[in-house]
Amino acid sequence: MSIVVHVTHEAVQKMGGIGAVLEGLLTTRSYNEAIERTFLVGPLFPGADLSGLDTILYRSSEGITDTPHAQVLTEIEQTYHVEIVYGQRKFENRHQNVTTLTDVLLVNVSNSNEELTGRFKWQLYEHFHIESSRYENEWEFEEYVRLAEPAYAALQAIVGAETTAPVFIISHEFMGMPLVLKVLTDRNNGSVDGAQNMRTVFYAHEVATIRPIVEGHPGHDVRFYNALELAKAQQQSIRDIFSDPFWYFKHALIDKAHLCDTIFAVGDLVVDELRFLAEPFEDFPINLVYNGIPAFEVSLQEKLISKARLQKYAKTLLDYRPDYVFTHVTRLVKSKGLWRDLQVLMHLDSLLASNDKTAVLFILSTEIATGRPNESIHEMEAAYGWPVHHKIGYPDLVGAEIELNNGVSAFNLQSKAIKVVFVNQFGWSQAACGQRMPVEMEFMDIRKGSDAEFGQSIYEPFGIAQVEPLSFGAICVVSNVCGCCGFIQRATDNNEVPNVVVADYTKLQIPPKSLDDVLHIGLAERNAIEMENSRDIAAKLLGRLPRKPRDVEDMLREGYDIASQMSWEVVVKDYFLPGLEQAL
């Protein structure tokens, strides 16, 4: 039986991808049978909402000391000038009837001891050549460096230096790397007994160095992944091809991940990207630990009820009842490649029109993570017909929403058989989305009722959302750079299945003569490739759309079978736990 420590910014609440991964891992039977105790360690953000904790065992500012470790935690607070909250958080999977209680350790480092922090930064430079002075203006860097020593001391106190169970310190992305480096320093020095039982893991949910390179150049994935292939063949690293990555504080930390006992990577391309970082990664034992996806067994009737609700909503908004409902539920960031949806639909529009069929695409995405106030939604709906029509400026379009809506409006002006509805809101219910949405609508309807879910990202280490609707019989349209593609291939024994359409936007029509040619791929070249490939994707999608209820039943059965092979239970049993064994 082992102890696992997850270091993350989502220790209290699920805010994004890492939170979804934790929820998936911790609520499987395999995890709970193998892991005796789990800790979630992260910063205590000023004014943080701690309602996500089921119990608070220690918080000195409120006089809570319901733990035998209270005195030691108080001493750590006084030594490092920090505030510690120690509590417990419950994770539940009612579908699988699994409940997990985890320990949560939060540290407020906003006023931490400058002398001790400076001493630790010197150790980072002395042992690992990390120049903290370059990144001190980056609070995320500073926060996790300051977190390392007090969190380490608190773990030692709570777990106990005398424990013989292996303790795995898992750094989710760059965030836990300072704590990992603290463990490695003490382990190598033999200065702390408990450190000898500790094993370190870097959990790569992405390669932070790569994302800005892909997103920041108009050639995007077309340019980068072709450059990566040629660079590998020539045994060149990222520093040989692109500018010095050490300008980026996250790179300075993940560059040391090869010092960990093992590395987890959520996708096959993440492995390649890590090996591209520097020579020590080239032969390092990197474990594939894919993300899991939900697998729900849904009846044909349930599917059709959800689809009917979406069709009813479309009829109210657009004055026609579409034959097909397409969806894209996503964060509104450049990496999601939302413009590619419109390119595919442009070709599909004429194909559907010639077949006398219609469709709608609901894009559910927003720049405002908390969503708009419900009353603002109702006012916009009444005033000018939101979400079919939009206006620039809060409470409506802000930031990247403006550019996306411009593309949607241009498409809708010339399309015949398909219209796009951009719902820039968080949530999918009448309360959140206005009176014209059916009162019976709930969020799962946009997943269960979809005929096809789009997700043609330019950078996507895995892409849980893209394939979540698999078990609901939807066709998942993903790009070949999505990490989920590798897991799908394994789940289907490399057989092509009707439930998944993979768009390859990185395949060049003419093989490049040199690496320099690839690096000069820009907007024009990418546009040409996207336009050509999106035509093929539209034709393939049309061929797979269900024509009759029997087709839908086949998609439901096949989708559930695939999703079952990609469940979190499979991930933990076949990938995560063997990866921990590797660390030993």
N, C-alpha and C positions, 0 to 999 in steps of 0.2 A: 504494500500500500504506500502511495506516494503523496506528497504535498505539492500543490501547484500554485504558483504566484503569478497572476496576470497583471502586468503593469500597463495601464491605459488611462486615457482621459475619460473613459466611459465607465468608471468604477461604480458610479451611483445610478446613472440613467443611460438607457440606450439612446444615442443621438445619431448614430450612423452605422457604417459597415462593421466596425469592430464590435460594437454593441450587439449587432445581429449575430456575429460569429460566436461571441461569448454565450449568448442565449441558446444558440444551436448546440454548442459543445456541452454546456453544463446541464442540459435537460435531456441527455441521452442516458440510457441504462448502462451502456458500456463505460462511459466516463465515470459514473458514480460507483460502479463496481470496482474500478481500478484506482480511483483517486480518493484518498481518505479525507483530505481537507483542501479547500480552495480559498485563496486570498485574492482579492481585487485591490490593487494599490494604485493610487493616483493623487493628483493635486486636490486640495480643498479650495475650490474657487471662492473668492469673496462673494458673500451673499448667496451661496449655493443653496439650492432647494434639496434638502435632505429627506424629503418625503419618500424617496425611493428606498430608503433604509427601513427594514422592518423593526430593527432594534438598535438603539445607541447604547453601547456599553461604557464608553468613556468619552467625555468632553468636559474638560476641567472648567471652561468658562461658564458652564451651566451646572457645575457641581455634580456631574454624573461620573461615578467611579465604580460601576458594577462589574469589575473585572479584577482578578488577583494581580494583574499586571499594571494597575493604576499608578503605583508609586514609580515604577520604572519609566512609564510613559511620561509622567510629570517631569522626571529628571531629564529625559530626552528633550522635552519641550524647552526646559530651562537652558540646557546646554546649547541647543541649536537655534534658540529663539524662534521656535515655530509653534503652531497650534495643531494638535492631533485630534482627529475624530476616529474612534474605533467602534465599529458596529457590525451588523449582519444584514444581509440582503437575500431575499428568497427568489429563486427562479422556478417557474412552473411551466410544465408542458401538459396541459389537461388532456390533449389528444392522446398522449402516450402514458398519462397518469404518472408523471415523474415530477418530484419536487426536490430541489437542492437548496441547502442553506449555506451561504458563503460568508467568509469573514471579509470585512471591508476596512481598509486602512487609508485614511485621507490625511494629507499634510498641507497646511497653509504655510507657504514659504515666503510670503510677501515681505516679511521683516527678518529674514534669517540672518544668522551670525556671519558677518562679512569675513571675519578672520578665518573661521573654519571653512567657509566656502572657498576663500582664496587658497587655502592649503590643499583642498581637494582638487581645485583647478590645476594647481601645480603638479599634483600626482597624475592627473589626466595628461598633462604635457610630458612629464618625466617618463611615464610608462607607455603612453599611447600616442604621443606627438599631436595631441589635440590642442590647438591654440584657442582657448576660450575667449581671449581678448578680442578676437575677430567677430565674435557672435554675441557679445554681452548686450547689445541693443535689441537682440531678438528674444523677447520674453519667453517664448516656448523653449528655446535652448536653455535660458537661464533657469526657468522654472524646474525643469527635469534634472538639471545639474544640482540645484539646491535640494531637490527632493531626495536624491540618492542616499546620502549618509543618514539622515534621520529615519527614513523609511527602512533602511537596512538595519539600523539599531533596534527599531521597533519590531521588526520581523524576528530578529534574534531573540528578543525578550519574550515574544508571544509563542513562537515555535519552540524555543528552548535550544540552547547550544548543544545539549546532550542528546538530541534526537538522532536516531540511527536511520530514519526513513529518508530516502532521497527527496530533496527539495528542489523543484524545477522553477527557476526564475525565468519567466517568459516575457521578453520585451516585444510588445505589440508595436511594430514600427520603431521609429527612433526613440520613442518616449521612455522606454525602459533601459536604453543603452547605458546611460550614466550609472544606474543601479547595477547593471550587469558588470560594468567595468570596475565598480567598487568591489563586487563579489570576487572577480578574477584577481584583483590586486591582493585582497586578503587571502585568497586561496593559494596564490603563488607564494606569498610570504609565509604561509602557515601560521599567521598571527591570530586567527580566530578559529576555534575548533569547529563551530557550526558551519563555517564556510566550506569545509572539506566535504560535506554532504550535499552541497549546493551544485546544481548543474544549470548551465545557462543556455537559453534558446532565443534566437532571433526569429520573430514571426513576421515574414514579409507579406503584408497585405497589398503591397505595391513596391516599386523601387522609386523612392521619392526623388532621386537624382534624375530619373528618366522622364517623369511626367512633364516637367517644364520644357524639356527639349522637344517632346512630341507636341504639346499644346502650343508652345511658343513660336513654332515655325509654320508657315502656310502649307508646307509639304506634309505636315502631320505624320500619320502612321505610314503613308506611302514612302516617304523619305526615310524615316527613322529605321523601320524594320528591314528595309533593303540595305541600308548602311550597316546595320548590325550584322546581317548575314555576310557581307563582304569583309567586314572588319574581323569577324570570327575566322574566316578563311585565311586572312593575312596575319592572324594572331596579334591583333591590335586591340587596345583597351579604349575606354571612353576618353581618356586624356589625350590619346593619339588622334582622335577624330573630332572631338568637340572641345569647347573651351574648358579651362580648368574648373572642375565641378566644386572645388573647395570654397567657392564663394557662398555656397548654400550650406547653412548650418546643419540641415538634416543629413546631407551627404557626409559631413565631417563625422557624424555619429555612426551612420550605417556602414561607412567605410571600414569600421572595426568589427563588423558582424562576423567576419571569418574567425575571430578570436573566441567566439562562443563554442559550446560543445556541439551544437548542431544548429541548422537553419531550417525553418519551415517556409515553403513558398506556396502560394495559393493557386498558381497556374504554371503551365509549362514555359510560357514566355517570361515569367518572372524569374525562373531559373536561368534562362539565357541572359536576361538583363543583369542579374546579380553577377554572373560570370564575366560580364562585360566591364564591371566596375574596376577591377584590378586583378593582378596576377594571382594573389592568394586565394581568390574565389574560384579559380579555374578548375581545381581538382578537389574542392571542398565538398564534403558529403551533404548536399542539399536535399532535403526531403520534400517531396510533393505532398502537401496537405490541402487538398481542394476544400472549397466551401461546400456546405450541404444545401439542399433545397427542400422545401416541404413537399410531402407526397400525400395528397388527399384523394380518397376514392369518392368520386362524384358521379351521381346517376345522370343519365341523359335528361331526365326531367328537371333536375336541379340546374344543369347547364342551360337548358332552354329558358327556364324561368329568369335566370340572371340576364341572359341575352335579350329577352323580351323587355326587361326593364331598361336596358341600354337603348334598345330600339325605340321604346316609348319616349325616352328623353330626347333622342335625336329627332323624332317626329315633332315633338313640341318645339324644339329649337329651330329646325330646318325645314319643316313642312313636308318631309318625306320619311318613310320607314325604310332604313337601309337593309339590304340583304345581308351585308357583312359588317361586323363591328371590329375595328382595329383599335389598339390601345398602345400607349407608351407612358408608363408610370416611372418617373425618374427625377433625379436632382437636376436642376437647371445649370449645368456647367458645360464648358466647351468640349470636354472629353466624351460626352454622350453622343456627339455627332448628329444632333437632331435634324440638321439640314438634309441628311441622307434619307430620312423618312420621306421628305417632300420629293426628293429626286426619284425614289422608287414609286411613289404614288403618281407622279407625273406620267410615267410609263403605264402604270396599272390603270390609270383613269381611262385611257382610250381602249384598253383591253376589256375592261368591265363594260364600258359603254357599248362596244360592239357585241357583247354577250347579253345586253339588256339587263345588266345588274348594277346595283348601287352599293355604296359603302360610306362609312364615316370613320374618321380617326379621332379619338379622344386623346389629347395630350394633357396629362395631369402633372404639372410641374410648376414650381414657384421659386422666386428669389427669396421669399420671406418664409423662413423655416417654421415659424409659429403659425403661419397662415394669416389671412385677413380677418378682421372682426366680422362676425356673421351679419351684423346690421349694415356694414358697408357693402357686403355682397348683395344684400337685398335691395339697397338703395341703387346700386349700379345696374342691377337687373331691371328694376322698374324704370330707371331714367333712360337707359340707352341699349338695353337688351344684352347685357353681359351674360354669358361668356362668348356669344357669337360676335359681338362688337366690343371693342376695347377703346380706352382713351389713355393717352400717355400721362403719367403722374399718379402718385399714391392717392387713393387706395388701390388704383388699378396698376397699369404697367410701370415697372421700375427696372433699371439695370438691363440685364440680358433678356428680360421678357420683351423689351421693345423690339429688338432685332428679330427674335423668333416670331413675334406677331406680324412683323412686316413680311416675313417669308410666308406665313400662313395666309395672310390677306391676299398676297400676290397669287398664291396657288388657287385660293377659292374663287378669285375673279375669272380664271380661265378654265377651271375644271368643270367637267360635265357630270360624271358619275360619282365622284367622291368629294366630300367636304371635310375640312379639318376644324375641330373645335378645341381651342386652347383654353383649358381651365387652369388659370394661375392661382390655385388655392391649395391649401393643405387639408385633405379630407375629401370624402366622397359620400355625401348625404345631403338631404334637403336642408338641414340646419346649416351646413357649411357652404352649400353651393346654390342656394336659392329655391324659390317656390316652384320653379318650372321643373325641377328634378322630382321624379316620383317619390312620394312620401315613404314608400317601402324600400327604396334604394339604400344599400349599405356598401361599405368599402369592398367587401369580398365580391360584389357583383362585377366590378370592373376587372377582376382577375378571372372569375368563373365564366363570365359571359363573353369574353373576348375570343374572336376567331384567330387573331394574330397579334402578338406582342412584338413591338420593334425594340431594337437595342443595338444599333450598328455603330458602336463606339470607336473612337480613334485611339483611346488608351483605356483598357479595362482589365485589370489584373485577374478578376474572376467574372463578376457580373451576376449576382444572385437574382436581382430583380428581373433581368432579361429572361430567365428560365423558370421563374416562380410559377407562371401559368401552365407549365408543361402538363401537370397532372389534371388540369382542367380542360385538356383537349385543345389548347391553343397552339398555333404554329408560332414558334419562336424564331424571329428573324434577327440573327446576330452577326457581327463581323468576326473574321477569323482571328483578330487580335484579342478577343475575349477569352479569358482563362477557362471559362466554363466549357469551351469547345473540346479541350483535352479530356475533361471528365465525361462529356457526352460520348466521345469516341470510345472510351473505356467501357462505359455503361451499355453501349450498343455494339461492342466488338467491331468497331470501325465500319459498321454497316450504315448506309445512308437511310435515314428514316423520314417519313413525311412530316413529322412533328417539328423538325428543325431545318431551317434554311440558313446556310452559312454564306455570308457575303465576303468575298476575298478582294479587298480594295488594295492589297499590297502587291498583287501580281502585276508586274510590268509587261506591257505588250511586246516591247523590244528589250532583250537583256542588256543591261548597262555595260558600257565599255570599261568603265573605271569607277572607283569609289567617288572620285571627284564629280563625275556625272550624276551620281545618286544624290550627293550632297547639294546639288544645284536644282533638284526637283522642288518646284514651288507650286503656287496656286493654280497656274494654267495646267500643268501636268496632272495635278491631283484632280482638278475639275474634269479633265478629259477621261481619266480612269474611272472616277465615280459615275460619270454620265453613262459610260459604256457598261460598267458592271451593274449599275442599278437597273438597266434594261433587262439584263438576264435574271436579276432577282425578282423583278415584277412578273416575268413570264413563269418563273418557277413557283412563285407564290400563288399565281392564278391557277396553276395546275394542281395545287394541293388543297385549295380551299374546298371545304365540304359542300357537296351538292344536295345531299339528302340526309335524313336522320341516321341512317346506317353508317354513313361516312363519319358523322360526329361520334357515334358510339365507338368506331374503330380508333379515332383519334384519342378519345378518352382512355380507352384500354391501353393503347400503345404509350400514351403520355404518362399514365400512372406507372406502367412497368419501368419506363426509363427513370422517372423521378424516384422510384423506390430504390433503384441502383445508385442513386445520387443523394440519399438521405444523410442526415447528420449522424445517424447510427452507423452507417457504412463508413463515413469519414473518420469517426472516432476509432472504430475497430480496425479499419484497414490502413489508415494513414497517420492519425494523430498519435495513438498509443505506440505503434512501432517507431514513430519518430522520437518519442521520449526514450524508448529503449536505446535508440542510437546514441542519445546524449549520454547514456551511462557507459 
